[in-house]
């Protein structure tokens, strides 16, 4: 008789997208859904009971995850995060000082190329600078997206590259120091740690 009536789960799809599936080891399409218990008769759901919860399910291996997994970046997002954040940080430092200085621009281009944009050149830098100056680009999104992927000491290494852009045309100005501190905050670094990175990078630059 238990097979004829009782309780069973029913799942309703509420969305689809792409997540990084840990079991598959890569980006996969997921289905997002809510689960609810129903009283069934002859396998037909008749009376809705309590909601059980929401989940996402990999459509390849069928592994289910809590919806919090969607906060984590996919592989594609991770690959794009470093160059995007580097462009934002380098152009922010140039806007703070040295935007027309050739040595500073060349340092910025070198840093951006090292982050994965091998074909980046002065024309691309000019375009990115123009967009940032015209629209006042918010640096927080790109840097915060990168910060979720970095583990110590990678944030300090990233910040040191930004400092080197500022140092390329001479000692850091107050505006450039403030910009470094702002970049550090979006990376999850304290002002004290930012000051430490600045000091060490300045010492290294002075030593040649």
N, C-alpha and C positions, 0 to 999 in steps of 0.2 A: 504493500500500500504506500510505503514511503516513496516508491518510485512514481506513484500516480499523483501525489500531492505533497507539499512541503515548502521549503524555502530554497531559493536559488539566487545567484548573482546575475545581474544584467548590467552590461557596460554600454555607455553612450558616448560616442566620439564627439569631442568638443573642439578639436583642432588638430592640425598636422604641421610638421616642420622638420628641421634637421638638428640632431644632437650628436655629441661625441659618446658613442657607446663603448663602455669599458670592456664589455665581454667581447665585442667584435674587434675592438682596438682601432676604431676609425669613425668617421662621420657616417651616420645612417639616418634614414627617414624614420620619424617617430609618429605615433598616434597618441594624442592626449585624450583622456576620457574620464568620466566619473562612474563610480560603481554604486549600485544600490541593491539591497536585498528585496526580493519580491516573493509573495506567497504564490505558488504555482499549482495548477491543476492540469494533469495530463501534459505537463511540460509547458503550459501556456501561462505566462505571468499575468496574474489577475489583480493582486492588491499590492501597491507599493509600500515597502516598509522603510527602515532607516537607511540613510546614505552612509556608505562605508568610507568613501574618500575619493581623492583624485590621484591619477598616476599618469605617467607617460610610458609607452611601450615601444621598444625597438622593433621595427617591422621586418628585420632580418633574422635576429636570433630570438625574438619574442620576450626578451628580458624586460621586466617592469622596474621602473624607478620612481622615486618620489619626484614631484614636480620641481623641487629645488635644483635638480640636476641641470635644468635649463638655464640656470644662472652661470654655469661654466661655459667657457668658449669652446666652439668647435675647432677642429684642426685648421680649417680654412681661416677662421677668425684669428687663431693664434698666429698663423703665418703672416697675416696682414697687419697684426697689431704692432709689431716692432717697427717696420718701416713707417707706418702711419704716425706713431708716436714720435719717432725720430725727426720726421719732417716738422711736426708741430713744435718740438722742443728747440730744434735748430733755428727755425724761422722766428720763434719767440725771442731767442737770444739776439738775433740780428736786429729785430725790431727795437730791442732795448738799447742797442748801440752797435755801430759798425755795419749798418745795412749796405753802405756803399763801399766799404773797405774790401779790397780784393782778397787780402789774406784771410779775412774772416769768412768771406763767401766761399773761398776755396776749402777752408776747413769744414764749413757746414756741408758742402757737397761731398767731401771725403767721408764724413760721418754718416751721411744718408746713404751713400753707396755701400758702405760697410754693413749697413743694416739690412741690405737686401735689394736696393734699387740700383742695380749696376749701371743702368743707362741714364741715371739722373745727371743733369748738367745745369749750367748757369741759366739757360733759358727756362728750365723747369723751376729753378729756384726763384727767378724773377716773377714767374706766374704765381707761384705759391705765396710769395711775399705780397703781391698785388691783391690777391684774394683776401689774405689775412688782414691787410691794411684797410681794404674797402669794407669788409664785413665784420671785422673784429672777432675773428674765429675764437671760440671758446676752447682752451687747451685741455679742459678737464676730462672730456669724454675719451679722447685718444689715450691720454696718460693713465687714466683709471682703468681702461680696458687692458692696457699692458701690465699694470701693477698686479692684476689678479694672477698673472702667469709667472712673475719674477720671484725668485727666492734669493736670500742673501748669498753673496754680496752683489748680485746683478743690478739692483736699483742704484747702488753707489757707482758701479761702472757706467751705467747709463747717464747718471747725473754728471759724472766726470767728463764725459764727451760733450755735454752741454756747456760745461765750464770752459773746456778747451776752445769751443767756438767763440766764447766771450773773450778769451785771452789772446786770440789770434791777432787782434789789432792793438794789444797793449793791456795794461792792468784793468781789472774789472772796475766798472763804474758802480755807483750806488744803485742805479737802475738795473744793471746786469746782475748784481748781487741779489736784489729783490726778486728778479725773475728766476734765478736759480732756486731761491727759497720757495717760490711758488710752484715750480716744477717738482721740487722735492716733496712738497706737501701732497700733490696729486699722486706721487709714487708711494705714499705712505711713510715717508721719512720725516723725522722731526727737524726743527730748525737747527738743533745742535748737531745732528748728523750731517745736515746740509753744510753747515759751517766747517765741519771736519773734512768733508769732501773738497770743499773750496780750498782750504789750507793745504791739503796734501797735493792737489792738482797744481796750485800756484807754486809750491816748492819744487815739484817735478819739472814744471815749465822753466823755472829760474835756473835749475841745474842743467837744463839743456837736454 
